[in-house]
Amino acid sequence: MKFLVTVGIALALLTLESVVVKQAGLVLGRIDVTVVLVAFLALRATLLEGAFSAFAVGYLLDLMSGQPTGLFTFLAVFTFLVGRLVSTFVDVRGALPFALFAVGADVGHGLLAAFFTWLTVKDGGTGPVLAGLPVQVALTGAAALVLFPLLRRFEAAQDRPAGLLR
C-alpha cells in the first residue's frame, strides 16, 4: 500500500512541479521533488519497499523529463541506496536536517545526471544543466522543508492499522 501512495504522491508532485516551474518562468532551474521523495524513502522505508518505490518514482521522472530513458530510474534507485548508507551515519529527525539531507542528495543526483547526460549526448551540452544546479538545489531544499510535514503525515497514516479495531 505504501508503494501505491508513494507513486500517487510522486505523480501529483511532478505535475505540480511542472506547472510551478512553467508559471515561474524558471529556465535553468527546476524543483526536484522526486529527490525529496527518494530521500524520505531512504530514511523511512524498508530496503525492498524503498527500492521499488524509488524505481517507480525515477521511472515517472523519466517519462516526464525527456532525458535518455532509464537515466532517472537508475539515479533514483542509486540515490535511495546511497541515502540508506548515509542515514546510518547521520540522525535526521526534523524538517531542517531533512532539508539538508535532501539538498545533499540533490547535489549528488544532479551531478550524476549531468555526467551521464554528457556521456550519452553527442554535443555534450551539460553546461546549462550545471549552471542551473545551484538554483535547483536551493529550490529542492525549500520544497523539502515544505514537504516534510506532509510526508510524515502520510507515513503516520500508513502505519495505522486499517479497520474498525484500532
PyMOL commands that set and color helices and strands:
alter all, ss='L'
color gray80, all
select helices_A, chain A and resi 2-24+33-44+47-65+71-87+95-120+127-131+133-159
alter helices_A, ss='H'
color red, helices_A
deselect
rebuild
show_as cartoon
